Amino acid sequence: MAFYQNIPFFSIFLAMFSGTVSSVLPRKAARVLNTIVISLIMVASVFLTAILYEQGGSYTFMMGHFPAPWGNEIRAGALEAGMASFFCLIMLLSMLGGRKKLDEEVEETKHNLYYVLVNLLLSSLLAMVYTNDLFTAYVFVEINTIAACGLIMIRQIGRTIEAAVRYMILSLLGSGLFLVGLVILYDLTGHLLMSNIQESVKLIVANGEYTIPLLVTISLMSAGLAIKSALFPFHAWLPDAYGYSTVSSAALLSSLVSKGYIFLLIKIYYRVIGIDFIRSNKLVNVLFIFGLAGMIFGSLSAIKENDIRRMIAYSSVAQIGYIYMGIGLGTQDAMIASIYHILMHGATKSLLFISAIGLTDVSGCSRQFIQITGSGYRNKIAGVGFTVGALSMVGFPCFSGFISKLLFAQAALNNTAGKMLPTLIVLGISTILNAIYFMKTVLRIYTPVKDSEYPTWHIKDQKLYTVVIIAFVLCNLLLGLTSVFIEDWISRGLLSFG
């Protein structure tokens, strides 16, 4: 076995171990350790991605070298390794961009706990990406839930505690549905490893037996993960969670947590059940309908908001709708578009949250639109960052959001299942609604005000913040300008899933 094949296991283990160590370290040491660990895992994941992309295919790693059912397996391909690299990059930039606000918003005695939660969140995301065992996936889904809930409520204000309770209630409902579906699937197949379950499912389908129980278990698992990823209308916790938690927490929750659940669902469709069975039984039609609804109602809610962070939060409801709409189309092109949108949304939404905090800091810390008027002049780098993020979300050429919407439109045009017209109509309406609330905000922050009572932003005191904004902007541009390569990478990864 080549040494590089140990990277997925070491990445998960290192993230969990650093969380344990952070609990006893001084605040600054825990912060440094967190930055180093994320950076090391990101570099190792990029290295693994390059190797697997060149070689093609994937490999499995038996933890402890014990086969199932005594051991556990990790599976790595170019898509999984690339997704791990992307998650680490966004987490690193989000933590660096929100570092200053963390000192203000979280009690100093709880900083260690914050880094423990971030490390646990990273380990759970990596495990969901790499695991080849469904029960292990469930375990890390729960770890992810606990870590996310802690990141929401660690800022001890009433709105975050209420949001954390809402999140926990809906998330536990989703976890329960997922677990029930997993139990039924285990009863049907007698396996927990994804590859073994897929072989058993093929036999069940070929024999025509237990079709209804199989459909029930897929529906339960899909519903559970859809609820956990805040698919409309299960998004009641999202605006307060994103709007009132620390800026780093908001960036992590919106960009990574829900995407980890969606990526796991895609793995289940391809590697556990088989995408052909999913398509033939029209199971994705429900996700398609809710995805379209989320695209519209999420945008309408964002338009009505007068709070910049809650507006960005409601925008996430719409963007999650895009992803599920693509999954609901049921074609290979649409699935590529959905995974690309995961990347686009992860890079852009973090940029928007990090930029927004810079705009509110020079507006008396108020998040109301009337107060942030002209803030793009008072904090130029934050204004540029927010404008780039807004243009990307609307679908301006050269940015990743344009490519994402173009891929969805192409997938709709190639769809032969009667979904072309509703997809194109809702895609057009949603884009117009995106333009209304994002361009309204951009115009607001660049509307001059006379004799502003707010202080001017001093970039020399915020070099790290400036570097993070620039890095996010470059990431967005690279996603848009290298889309051909990224599409090829996603396509190869999906082929190896099967």
C-alpha positions as CSV (number, residue, x, y, z in Angstrom):
1,M,0.0,0.0,0.0
2,A,1.4,3.4,-1.0
3,F,1.9,5.9,1.8
4,Y,-0.4,8.5,0.2
5,Q,-3.3,6.1,0.7
6,N,-3.1,6.8,4.5
7,I,-4.0,10.5,4.0
8,P,-7.8,10.3,4.4
9,F,-7.4,8.3,7.7
10,F,-4.7,10.6,9.1
11,S,-6.8,13.7,8.1
12,I,-9.8,12.5,10.1
13,F,-7.7,11.3,13.0
14,L,-5.6,14.5,13.1
15,A,-8.7,16.7,13.2
16,M,-10.2,14.8,16.0
17,F,-6.9,14.5,18.0
18,S,-6.3,18.3,17.7
19,G,-9.7,18.9,19.1
20,T,-8.8,16.9,22.2
21,V,-5.4,18.7,22.5
22,S,-7.0,22.2,22.0
23,S,-9.2,21.7,25.1
24,V,-6.1,22.0,27.4
25,L,-4.1,24.5,25.5
26,P,-4.0,28.3,26.1
27,R,-6.3,30.3,23.8
28,K,-3.6,31.5,21.4
29,A,-1.9,28.1,21.2
30,A,-5.3,26.5,20.4
31,R,-5.8,29.0,17.6
32,V,-2.4,28.3,16.2
33,L,-2.9,24.6,16.4
34,N,-6.3,24.9,14.6
35,T,-4.7,26.9,11.8
36,I,-1.8,24.5,11.4
37,V,-4.0,21.4,11.4
38,I,-6.4,22.8,8.8
39,S,-3.5,23.9,6.6
40,L,-1.7,20.5,6.8
41,I,-4.9,18.6,6.0
42,M,-5.6,20.9,3.1
43,V,-2.1,20.5,1.6
44,A,-2.3,16.7,2.0
45,S,-5.7,16.6,0.4
46,V,-4.5,18.7,-2.6
47,F,-1.6,16.3,-3.0
48,L,-4.0,13.3,-2.9
49,T,-6.4,14.9,-5.3
50,A,-3.6,15.4,-7.8
51,I,-2.5,11.8,-7.6
52,L,-6.0,10.3,-7.9
53,Y,-7.0,12.7,-10.7
54,E,-3.9,11.6,-12.7
55,Q,-4.4,7.9,-11.9
56,G,-8.2,7.8,-12.2
57,G,-10.4,5.5,-10.2
58,S,-10.4,5.1,-6.4
59,Y,-9.2,2.9,-3.6
60,T,-10.4,1.6,-0.2
61,F,-8.5,1.7,3.0
62,M,-9.3,-0.8,5.7
63,M,-8.8,0.8,9.1
64,G,-6.8,-1.6,11.3
65,H,-6.5,-3.8,8.2
66,F,-9.6,-5.8,9.4
67,P,-12.2,-6.6,6.8
68,A,-16.0,-6.0,7.4
69,P,-17.9,-6.6,9.6
70,W,-15.1,-6.3,12.2
71,G,-13.3,-3.4,10.5
72,N,-14.2,-0.2,8.8
73,E,-13.4,1.2,5.4
74,I,-12.5,4.5,3.9
75,R,-12.9,5.1,0.2
76,A,-11.0,7.9,-1.6
77,G,-11.3,9.1,-5.2
78,A,-10.4,12.3,-6.9
79,L,-13.8,13.8,-6.1
80,E,-13.7,13.0,-2.4
81,A,-10.1,14.2,-2.1
82,G,-10.9,17.4,-4.0
83,M,-14.0,18.1,-1.9
84,A,-11.9,17.6,1.3
85,S,-9.4,20.1,-0.1
86,F,-12.1,22.6,-0.8
87,F,-13.7,22.2,2.6
88,C,-10.4,22.8,4.3
89,L,-9.7,25.9,2.2
90,I,-13.0,27.5,3.0
91,M,-12.7,26.6,6.7
92,L,-9.2,28.1,6.9
93,L,-10.3,31.4,5.2
94,S,-13.5,31.6,7.3
95,M,-11.6,31.2,10.5
96,L,-8.9,33.7,9.6
97,G,-11.5,36.2,8.3
98,G,-13.5,36.1,11.5
99,R,-10.6,36.0,14.0
100,K,-11.0,39.6,15.2
101,K,-14.7,39.3,15.7
102,L,-14.3,36.1,17.6
103,D,-12.3,37.9,20.3
104,E,-15.2,40.4,20.7
105,E,-18.2,38.0,20.5
106,V,-17.0,34.9,22.5
107,E,-15.9,35.0,26.1
108,E,-12.1,34.4,26.3
109,T,-12.6,31.3,28.6
110,K,-14.7,29.7,25.8
111,H,-12.2,30.1,23.0
112,N,-10.7,26.7,23.6
113,L,-14.1,25.2,23.3
114,Y,-14.7,27.0,20.1
115,Y,-11.6,25.5,18.5
116,V,-12.6,22.1,19.8
117,L,-15.9,22.4,18.0
118,V,-14.3,23.6,14.8
119,N,-11.9,20.6,14.8
120,L,-14.8,18.2,15.4
121,L,-16.7,19.8,12.6
122,L,-13.8,19.3,10.3
123,S,-13.3,15.7,11.3
124,S,-17.0,14.9,10.8
125,L,-17.0,16.6,7.3
126,L,-14.0,14.6,6.2
127,A,-15.5,11.4,7.5
128,M,-18.7,12.0,5.7
129,V,-16.7,12.6,2.5
130,Y,-14.5,9.6,2.8
131,T,-16.3,6.9,4.7
132,N,-17.4,3.7,2.9
133,D,-19.6,2.6,5.9
134,L,-23.1,3.9,6.3
135,F,-23.3,3.5,10.1
136,T,-20.0,5.4,10.4
137,A,-21.5,8.1,8.3
138,Y,-24.5,8.3,10.7
139,V,-22.1,8.6,13.7
140,F,-20.3,11.5,12.1
141,V,-23.5,13.1,11.0
142,E,-24.4,13.3,14.7
143,I,-20.9,14.6,15.6
144,N,-21.4,17.2,12.9
145,T,-24.8,18.2,14.4
146,I,-23.4,18.6,17.9
147,A,-20.4,20.6,16.7
148,A,-22.7,22.9,14.6
149,C,-25.1,23.4,17.4
150,G,-22.2,24.4,19.7
151,L,-20.9,26.9,17.1
152,I,-24.3,28.5,17.0
153,M,-24.9,28.9,20.7
154,I,-21.3,29.6,21.9
155,R,-22.2,33.3,21.5
156,Q,-24.4,33.6,24.5
157,I,-27.2,35.8,23.4
158,G,-30.9,34.9,23.4
159,R,-31.3,34.7,19.6
160,T,-28.4,32.2,19.2
161,I,-29.8,29.9,22.0
162,E,-33.2,30.0,20.4
163,A,-31.7,29.2,17.0
164,A,-29.6,26.4,18.5
165,V,-32.7,24.8,20.0
166,R,-34.6,25.1,16.7
167,Y,-31.6,23.6,14.9
168,M,-31.3,20.7,17.3
169,I,-35.0,19.9,17.1
170,L,-35.1,19.8,13.3
171,S,-31.7,18.2,13.0
172,L,-32.7,15.4,15.4
173,L,-35.8,14.8,13.3
174,G,-33.6,14.5,10.3
175,S,-31.2,12.2,12.1
176,G,-34.0,10.0,13.3
177,L,-35.4,9.5,9.8
178,F,-31.9,8.8,8.5
179,L,-31.3,6.2,11.2
180,V,-34.7,4.5,10.6
181,G,-33.9,4.2,6.9
182,L,-30.5,2.9,7.7
183,V,-31.9,0.2,10.0
184,I,-34.4,-0.9,7.3
185,L,-31.7,-1.0,4.7
186,Y,-29.5,-3.1,7.0
187,D,-32.4,-5.5,7.6
188,L,-32.9,-5.8,3.8
189,T,-29.2,-6.3,2.9
190,G,-27.4,-7.5,6.0
191,H,-24.5,-5.0,5.2
192,L,-23.2,-1.6,6.3
193,L,-20.4,-1.1,3.8
194,M,-21.7,0.9,0.9
195,S,-20.2,-1.3,-1.8
196,N,-21.7,-4.5,-0.2
197,I,-25.1,-2.8,0.1
198,Q,-25.0,-1.9,-3.5
199,E,-24.5,-5.5,-4.6
200,S,-27.4,-6.6,-2.4
201,V,-29.6,-3.9,-3.7
202,K,-28.9,-5.0,-7.3
203,L,-30.0,-8.5,-6.4
204,I,-33.2,-7.2,-4.7
205,V,-34.0,-5.1,-7.8
206,A,-33.2,-8.0,-10.2
207,N,-35.5,-10.4,-8.2
208,G,-38.3,-7.8,-7.9
209,E,-38.5,-8.5,-4.1
210,Y,-38.8,-5.9,-1.3
211,T,-39.2,-3.1,-3.7
212,I,-41.6,-1.1,-1.5
213,P,-39.4,-1.4,1.7
214,L,-36.4,-0.3,-0.5
215,L,-38.3,2.7,-1.7
216,V,-39.3,3.5,1.9
217,T,-35.8,3.4,3.2
218,I,-34.5,5.6,0.4
219,S,-37.2,8.1,1.0
220,L,-36.5,8.2,4.7
221,M,-32.8,8.7,4.3
222,S,-33.4,11.4,1.6
223,A,-35.9,13.2,3.8
224,G,-33.6,13.0,6.8
225,L,-30.6,14.5,5.0
226,A,-32.8,17.1,3.2
227,I,-34.1,18.3,6.6
228,K,-30.6,18.5,8.0
229,S,-29.4,20.5,5.1
230,A,-32.2,23.1,5.5
231,L,-34.1,22.3,2.3
232,F,-37.3,24.5,2.1
233,P,-39.6,24.3,4.1
234,F,-37.3,22.9,6.9
235,H,-35.2,26.0,7.2
236,A,-36.8,27.8,10.2
237,W,-33.6,27.6,12.2
238,L,-31.4,29.0,9.5
239,P,-31.9,32.8,9.5
240,D,-31.2,33.2,13.2
241,A,-28.4,30.7,13.2
242,Y,-26.6,32.4,10.4
243,G,-27.6,35.9,11.3
244,Y,-26.7,36.0,15.0
245,S,-23.8,33.5,15.5
246,T,-20.2,34.6,15.2
247,V,-19.1,35.5,11.7
248,S,-16.8,32.5,11.4
249,S,-19.6,30.2,12.6
250,A,-22.0,31.7,10.0
251,A,-19.5,31.2,7.2
252,L,-18.8,27.6,8.3
253,L,-22.5,26.7,8.7
254,S,-23.6,28.2,5.5
255,S,-20.7,27.0,3.3
256,L,-19.8,23.6,4.7
257,V,-22.3,22.0,7.1
258,S,-25.3,21.7,4.8
259,K,-23.0,20.8,1.9
260,G,-21.5,17.8,3.8
261,Y,-25.0,16.3,4.2
262,I,-25.8,16.9,0.5
263,F,-22.5,15.3,-0.6
264,L,-23.3,12.3,1.6
265,L,-26.8,12.0,0.0
266,I,-25.2,12.0,-3.5
267,K,-22.8,9.3,-2.3
268,I,-25.8,7.2,-1.1
269,Y,-27.6,7.6,-4.5
270,Y,-24.5,6.6,-6.5
271,R,-22.6,4.2,-4.2
272,V,-25.3,2.6,-2.1
273,I,-28.6,2.4,-4.0
274,G,-27.5,3.0,-7.5
275,I,-28.4,6.1,-9.5
276,D,-30.3,4.1,-12.2
277,F,-32.8,2.8,-9.6
278,I,-33.2,6.3,-8.2
279,R,-34.0,7.6,-11.6
280,S,-36.3,4.8,-12.7
281,N,-38.5,5.1,-9.6
282,K,-38.9,8.9,-9.8
283,L,-37.7,9.4,-6.2
284,V,-35.9,12.6,-7.1
285,N,-39.2,14.3,-8.2
286,V,-40.0,15.3,-4.7
287,L,-36.6,16.9,-4.2
288,F,-37.1,18.7,-7.5
289,I,-40.3,20.2,-6.4
290,F,-39.0,21.3,-3.0
291,G,-35.9,22.6,-4.7
292,L,-37.9,24.8,-7.0
293,A,-40.0,26.1,-4.1
294,G,-36.9,26.9,-2.1
295,M,-35.4,28.9,-5.0
296,I,-38.4,31.2,-5.0
297,F,-39.5,31.4,-1.4
298,G,-35.9,31.8,-0.1
299,S,-35.4,34.7,-2.5
300,L,-38.7,36.3,-1.6
301,S,-37.8,36.1,2.1
302,A,-34.4,37.7,1.4
303,I,-36.1,40.6,-0.4
304,K,-38.3,41.4,2.6
305,E,-35.3,41.4,5.1
306,N,-33.9,44.7,6.4
307,D,-31.0,43.0,8.1
308,I,-28.0,42.3,5.9
309,R,-26.9,39.1,7.6
310,R,-30.4,37.6,7.7
311,M,-30.8,38.6,4.0
312,I,-27.6,36.6,3.2
313,A,-29.0,33.7,5.3
314,Y,-32.3,33.6,3.5
315,S,-30.3,33.6,0.2
316,S,-28.8,30.3,1.4
317,V,-32.3,28.8,1.4
318,A,-32.6,29.7,-2.3
319,Q,-29.1,28.3,-3.1
320,I,-29.8,25.0,-1.4
321,G,-32.9,24.9,-3.5
322,Y,-30.7,25.2,-6.6
323,I,-28.7,22.2,-5.5
324,Y,-31.7,20.0,-4.8
325,M,-33.3,21.1,-8.1
326,G,-30.2,19.8,-9.9
327,I,-30.4,16.5,-8.0
328,G,-34.1,16.3,-8.8
329,L,-33.4,16.6,-12.5
330,G,-31.9,13.2,-12.2
331,T,-29.3,13.5,-15.1
332,Q,-25.5,13.3,-15.0
333,D,-25.3,16.9,-16.3
334,A,-27.6,18.1,-13.6
335,M,-25.6,16.3,-10.9
336,I,-22.4,17.9,-12.1
337,A,-24.2,21.3,-11.9
338,S,-25.3,20.6,-8.4
339,I,-21.8,19.6,-7.2
340,Y,-20.4,22.7,-8.9
341,H,-23.0,24.8,-7.2
342,I,-21.8,23.3,-3.8
343,L,-18.4,24.7,-4.6
344,M,-19.7,28.1,-5.8
345,H,-22.0,28.6,-2.9
346,G,-19.3,27.6,-0.4
347,A,-16.8,30.1,-1.7
348,T,-19.3,32.9,-2.3
349,K,-21.4,32.7,0.8
350,S,-18.4,32.8,3.1
351,L,-17.1,35.8,1.2
352,L,-20.5,37.5,1.7
353,F,-20.6,36.9,5.5
354,I,-17.0,37.9,6.0
355,S,-17.5,41.1,3.9
356,A,-20.7,41.9,5.6
357,I,-19.1,42.0,9.1
358,G,-16.6,44.6,7.7
359,L,-19.5,46.7,6.5
360,T,-21.4,46.6,9.7
361,D,-18.2,47.3,11.8
362,V,-18.0,50.8,10.2
363,S,-21.7,51.4,10.6
364,G,-22.0,51.4,14.4
365,C,-22.2,47.6,14.3
366,S,-25.7,47.9,13.0
367,R,-26.9,45.5,10.4
368,Q,-29.9,47.4,9.2
369,F,-29.8,48.6,5.7
370,I,-30.4,52.3,6.6
371,Q,-27.3,52.2,8.8
372,I,-24.9,50.5,6.3
373,T,-25.5,53.2,3.7
374,G,-22.2,54.3,2.3
375,S,-20.3,51.6,4.2
376,G,-18.6,50.5,0.9
377,Y,-16.6,53.8,1.0
378,R,-15.8,53.5,4.7
379,N,-14.5,50.0,4.3
380,K,-13.3,49.7,0.7
381,I,-12.0,46.1,0.8
382,A,-15.3,44.8,2.4
383,G,-17.3,46.7,-0.2
384,V,-15.3,45.1,-3.0
385,G,-15.7,41.7,-1.4
386,F,-19.4,42.0,-1.0
387,T,-19.9,43.3,-4.5
388,V,-17.9,40.4,-6.0
389,G,-20.0,37.9,-3.9
390,A,-23.2,39.6,-5.0
391,L,-22.3,39.6,-8.7
392,S,-21.4,35.9,-8.4
393,M,-24.7,35.0,-6.8
394,V,-26.6,36.9,-9.4
395,G,-24.7,35.2,-12.2
396,F,-22.4,37.8,-13.6
397,P,-20.0,36.5,-16.3
398,C,-16.5,35.4,-15.3
399,F,-17.7,34.6,-11.7
400,S,-18.5,31.1,-10.5
401,G,-22.2,31.8,-10.1
402,F,-22.6,32.5,-13.8
403,I,-21.1,29.1,-14.7
404,S,-23.3,27.4,-12.1
405,K,-26.5,28.8,-13.6
406,L,-25.3,28.1,-17.1
407,L,-24.7,24.4,-16.2
408,F,-28.2,24.2,-14.6
409,A,-29.8,25.7,-17.8
410,Q,-27.9,23.3,-20.0
411,A,-28.9,20.4,-17.9
412,A,-32.6,21.5,-18.1
413,L,-32.4,21.8,-21.9
414,N,-31.1,18.3,-22.1
415,N,-33.8,16.9,-19.8
416,T,-36.3,14.6,-21.5
417,A,-38.5,14.0,-18.4
418,G,-40.7,17.0,-18.8
419,K,-38.7,19.1,-16.3
420,M,-37.1,21.5,-18.8
421,L,-39.8,24.2,-18.8
422,P,-40.4,24.5,-15.0
423,T,-36.6,24.5,-14.4
424,L,-35.9,27.3,-16.9
425,I,-38.8,29.4,-15.7
426,V,-37.9,29.1,-12.0
427,L,-34.2,29.6,-12.8
428,G,-35.1,32.9,-14.6
429,I,-37.4,34.1,-11.9
430,S,-34.9,33.2,-9.2
431,T,-32.1,35.0,-11.0
432,I,-34.2,38.2,-11.2
433,L,-35.1,37.9,-7.5
434,N,-31.4,37.4,-6.7
435,A,-30.6,40.6,-8.6
436,I,-33.2,42.6,-6.7
437,Y,-31.9,41.9,-3.2
438,F,-28.2,41.7,-3.9
439,M,-28.0,44.7,-6.2
440,K,-30.2,46.7,-3.8
441,T,-27.7,46.0,-1.1
442,V,-24.7,46.9,-3.4
443,L,-26.4,50.2,-4.3
444,R,-27.0,50.8,-0.6
445,I,-23.4,50.4,0.5
446,Y,-22.2,52.6,-2.4
447,T,-24.8,55.4,-1.8
448,P,-22.7,58.4,-0.5
449,V,-23.7,59.9,2.8
450,K,-22.7,63.4,4.0
451,D,-21.0,64.0,7.3
452,S,-21.0,60.3,8.3
453,E,-20.8,59.8,12.1
454,Y,-19.1,56.5,11.6
455,P,-15.3,56.0,11.6
456,T,-13.2,55.4,8.5
457,W,-11.8,51.9,8.1
458,H,-8.1,51.6,8.6
459,I,-6.8,48.8,6.3
460,K,-3.4,48.9,7.9
461,D,-4.9,47.5,11.1
462,Q,-6.6,44.7,9.2
463,K,-4.0,43.2,6.9
464,L,-5.2,39.6,7.6
465,Y,-8.8,40.6,6.9
466,T,-7.8,42.1,3.6
467,V,-5.8,39.0,2.6
468,V,-8.8,36.8,3.3
469,I,-11.2,38.9,1.2
470,I,-8.7,38.9,-1.7
471,A,-8.2,35.1,-1.3
472,F,-12.0,34.6,-1.5
473,V,-12.3,36.8,-4.5
474,L,-9.5,34.9,-6.3
475,C,-11.1,31.6,-5.4
476,N,-14.4,32.8,-6.9
477,L,-12.7,33.9,-10.1
478,L,-10.7,30.7,-10.3
479,L,-13.9,28.6,-10.0
480,G,-15.4,30.6,-12.9
481,L,-12.4,30.7,-15.2
482,T,-11.3,27.0,-14.7
483,S,-14.8,25.6,-14.9
484,V,-13.9,23.2,-17.8
485,F,-11.3,21.5,-15.6
486,I,-13.6,21.4,-12.6
487,E,-16.5,19.9,-14.6
488,D,-14.1,17.2,-15.9
489,W,-13.0,16.5,-12.3
490,I,-16.5,16.2,-11.1
491,S,-17.5,14.0,-14.0
492,R,-14.7,11.6,-13.4
493,G,-15.5,11.4,-9.7
494,L,-19.2,10.6,-10.4
495,L,-18.2,7.8,-12.8
496,S,-15.9,6.3,-10.1
497,F,-18.8,6.5,-7.6
498,G,-20.7,3.9,-9.4
